[in-house]
């Protein structure tokens, strides 16, 4: 499973999965450094941040934002 952390609500992270289904993931099962916008991968029953995909997504969002203001 892959997903994006949309936001945090109390003890849960609201995660949008690849199939656009929204799930609530308990914060305590995520890596401590997890933040909004991070791409998560569920591997072997453990959530991990995909730094490469997270960086690509952030760069794409910055490009789109820049295009809006040109």
C-alpha positions in Angstrom: 0.0 0.0 0.0 1.1 3.5 -0.8 -0.5 6.6 0.6 0.0 10.3 1.3 -0.4 11.8 4.7 -3.0 14.5 4.2 -3.2 15.8 7.8 -3.1 14.8 11.4 -6.2 14.7 13.6 -5.5 14.0 17.2 -4.0 10.6 17.5 -4.5 9.7 13.8 -2.9 10.5 10.5 -5.5 10.9 7.7 -4.0 9.1 4.8 -5.2 9.1 1.2 -4.3 5.7 -0.5 -3.4 5.3 -4.1 -7.0 4.2 -4.9 -8.2 7.5 -3.3 -9.7 5.8 -0.3 -9.1 7.8 2.9 -8.0 5.9 6.0 -7.1 6.9 9.6 -3.7 5.5 10.7 -2.8 5.6 14.4 0.1 8.1 14.8 2.1 5.6 17.0 2.5 3.2 14.1 4.1 5.8 11.9 7.8 6.9 11.9 8.3 9.7 14.4 9.5 12.1 11.7 6.3 11.6 9.5 4.7 14.8 8.5 1.9 16.1 6.2 2.7 15.4 2.6 4.9 12.4 3.2 4.5 9.4 1.0 4.0 6.3 3.1 4.6 2.7 2.1 3.3 -0.3 4.1 5.9 -3.0 3.9 6.0 -6.1 6.0 3.3 -4.7 8.3 5.3 -1.5 9.0 4.8 2.0 7.7 7.9 3.7 6.1 8.4 7.1 4.5 9.4 7.0 0.9 11.9 10.0 0.8 12.3 9.8 -3.0 8.6 9.9 -3.8 8.0 12.5 -1.2 10.7 14.7 -2.7 9.3 14.2 -6.2 5.8 15.1 -5.1 7.0 18.2 -3.2 9.0 19.4 -6.3 5.9 18.9 -8.6 3.7 20.9 -6.2 6.2 23.7 -6.2 6.4 23.7 -10.0 2.6 23.8 -10.3 2.4 26.6 -7.7 5.0 28.6 -9.6 3.2 28.1 -12.9 0.0 29.6 -11.3 1.8 32.9 -10.5 3.6 33.3 -13.8 
